[in-house]
């Protein structure tokens, strides 16, 4: 019996020595940033002592450094099996799940963390950002507000709250947040851009121009803000400046539709009808929005103005196909009346317009009178033949 006890103690000591040796090797690999070696040694260490949390932690962090999320998640979850509120495991799992776009699991991790430390503004901010991705805006707002109450200097918290206020059309709240943040850090260009965006959404175009021009030279405006500045200039009748910035916004732009549309309007304002037609055509080709019918309608109007009636008819027809706007039937009646010697097409459009739900009775009265007149003229011509 005594011999057996001595033998047991001997084996325990051997295991302890093996653990110490493995831990030394693990620490050496970690300090030298040999992360593959950390994982290799960590696995051996866990075979000896599966309850060694440090081995699991170093393995998990090393795997994360190497981008091996599978191994990292497995190791961190092993830690949580033994310690369900392990901070390092929860924080890193949350980051991994967020990178993987596994938003529910990331939220679950941060909720556990915040239950253990309700004074941590970063946890609330991260929850706010994750709830935005999940489109749970009420929960997002609640968590951003808690983060802001703890740390009002956090730019990312301010940005998150401002975006929510703007989406909810709570413009005064958004502007107050921005102003308070600028009072703390007046050099933050991103805050100035937020302020410009708020003014733009509120259709305060003079203010938008003032704010964006105020940082010109300090920041090269990207396509989004160049387009915003260009459109704002268009609204305050600075047409040449509008064209400059709208053209700038087209550089390598993947979605140029609206910039092209605004450029068409700008050139039309300058009576540069050939350029206006060119940009309406380009906007039409790029069009993916509900504005496409407007591009065709404006092209029809400009082609008619320029005397190109076949193109006017073609574009009015396409505009009607997209929008089913009854006014386009009237415009088609007029332009086909002007273009075709055979008035049957125009008569057909005038009759269709009379039967439409278009509310303007003067237009309908003219359509009826013109249709009757054209039919009489056709009858006279046929009689003379």
Phi, psi and omega in degrees: 000313179297324179295319180296319180296317179297320180295321179297314179299323180298315180293323177298318179295321178299315179298316180299316178298319178298317179299315181298319179296317180293320180295321177297317179295322179296313180296321180296316178295322180294315181294330179271002179058033173269081192290329175296321178293323178302314181295317181299311181292321180300319179297320178294319180299319182290329176299326180281319182215097184289348181267002183283100185293328181296321177298313178300319183294313180296320176300313183297315181292321178296316179298321179297319178300325181275357181079014179269083185292328181299308180297319181297314180297319180300314183292317179295322179292330174296322177298314183294335175297330180264332182216097190290349180240028180295115189298311183297318180296315182294316180299315183286323174298319179300316179296317180296313181298323178294318177297326179278359184063024174270074190297317181302318181290324177296317178299318180300317179297313181292329176295322176294317180299316183289334176290336179267335182215088184281001179260004184268105183295328182295321179299316179295318179297316179297320176298319177301313181296320180290320178294328174298315179298325180277357180065032171257082191290328179294313179296322179299312181299317180301317182286322175298320180295322177294319178297318181294323179297329180274318183218094182283355181268352184288111181302318184293326176292315178300313180301315180299316179293318180299316180300319179293316179297320179294319179297327180271004182059032175266068191293322180297318179295318179299312183294324178296317178299314181297315181298317178297320180290322178291329176296328178279319183220087184287348182267359183284105184294329179294325176294321178295320177297321177298319179296319178296319180296320178298315178299320181296315179299326179276005178063030174266077192290326176298316179294322178300312179300314182301315183291317182287322177292333180295336180251006177296134185098332176269336185212134175277111184298133176285180185299323182299311183283332174295318178295320178299315180293318179298315180292322179297318176298322178299321183288338179252019172066028170261079193292316182297317177294324177301314180297320180302309185283326177294322177295318178300324184290349182277348185297114180055030181279128182280333180234078188274003191309305186291322178298319178296319179297314180294324177296322177298315179298317182298315180292327176294322177300329179271007183062026176264078193289327178297316178293322179299314179299317180302315183284327173297320178298317180293320178297321178298317180294324181275351192296127173229358185261183177284359181279352189304320180298327177294324179297313179297318181297314180293324176295318178301316180297315182290320178297322176296317180298324180276358177086007179268079188291322177302318178290326177298314180299313182302315183285324175297322178297316180293322178299318179293321177302323182280322191249336186057031178284121184298332179301328180294333176295318178296316179295322177294322178299316181296312186286325175290327175299320181284327189270313187272136172290320175282116188273008183298320181296314180298316179302317180298318179292319178299318180294319179297321179294321178302324183275354184284174179267013182298133191280340185284108185286334177296317178298318182294321179296318178296317181301319180294313180298317181293320179298314180298317180299314181296322179295320178295318178296320177296321180295318179297317180296318179293325180292320181294330179290000000 
